[in-house]
């Protein structure tokens, strides 16, 4: 476990810092936020949670004072209890205006509430965990869902990353749909020939990209593999897996590939689809999470009518025979992290306004 870290106003890395005790402010100043998260990417390591670090950095750049309390729960209650005892003394109005919990389970550390609480729900915390061995929802996942719903009921505001997640929440708190944002400066295409040279890929091959852990059941790599096998009977193609690589390599893989395939059985708002669109990479996907919304109206992408490998293979064939890139970047320009950061800040301000309004009425 690590101590609170402050996201820098510039630069890609966060630095360690211990929050200082401050006197309550007499006047306006920067918002002071304690971000609690059970996931925090390490510099230079392959991770799927870089969007959390990125959000903290963009909030800091927007003038919000952000401290990050990161801990590893590892699905063990004693780890959560230990983290709770460490963070509880920091939940002080003299230090912070509110708490922002990333993932429902992280919000447990802010209960019982001493500060206003905003929680962002991102997928498995609300929808459940799928077993990699059995491909079914686990008992641990059901406990996680219960913890997430408890936090949502006690929050002052809930953020979900896609519209379809609203149906899974019962809370009196306002629910805001704010997808994970994109760093459009990072996710942009480079020439395909250059990308393939950098990765050592065949310059002439038809490359189908799969981003994720091949052994993670909910990603259904076997389905993608079967679809590409069927495709290759008519049009030779190679399935390339991008996993275990650093975040800065993902745009290179997307520039090198001819199409991204998504076969997941469960997602909230898969970042890989948005990142592919930002790199103008065609996408073939099953209907999962908010992918139908993301691909709607984007010419050159394919949303599969069903999840049969034959259907996915046919969609891949159409995309590969058509060839070329798409205009996906314009479809995700509204997901620029800078724009979404403004919306998150407005959620913070609305929570504080509502708190002040209730306090005024009581007095």
C-alpha angles and dihedrals in degrees: 000000000000134000124249115296128201117226110233123243088227135020132040101270134077120221129215117259138159114225113247120227108250134190116251109272120253093202144014120307140145117317110260113215132180108205113202117196137168089205127055124162119233118227112268094006126117109254141153096215101069087118089073093055089044093052091050091050094048091047089052091048088052090059100264115135102231128187117182121211105194123184138165113239096176087191090287118130092210090059090054091048091050091049091047092055090051098048099038096079089054094058093095127136088221088065106031141024095207147345123246112198118199107212122007096263092057089061090067087078090062094055131138086038120246094159134031109280130217117182128192116207113202111178126285092043088066103022098042138247121285115215113241089212101046103020091229134110112276133225088241087056091053090052089049090052090051092051091048093051090049090054092046091053090053098042126104090218135006125210119198124186097223138027096241091063091068091078091063096058133080111188140129090224118100113264119219124192108217116156121213107274132235131236095224091188089064101036106062132116127262122195110293094229091054092048092051091048091052091050097039093241126156106268092216103041125109103240124200112193124215116185116198145050110315091211095051104108098211091057090058098211089172089062091052090046092051092047092052089047090056091044092052091060087069103022120019110237138160127225111223121195119209106199133125090031127119120260094252090061095057095079088051091054090047091050091049096049129082096212141000118229122204118189102161120148092207134023139149103207107331109221092203091069093051091045091051091051090050087055091048090243116153114245130211112189145161115240102273134141112335094331093113089058093046095050097041110120095001105128115221096032125104129214107196118234091219140000100255114127090232090058092048091047091052091050091049090050092053092050095046094047090049089051130182132076129295135228095254098136095073089053092060100037088106088060093065105139090231091060095045091047088062089055092050090050089051089053088054092050093047090053092052092046091052091048092051091047092053091047090052092051092050092051 
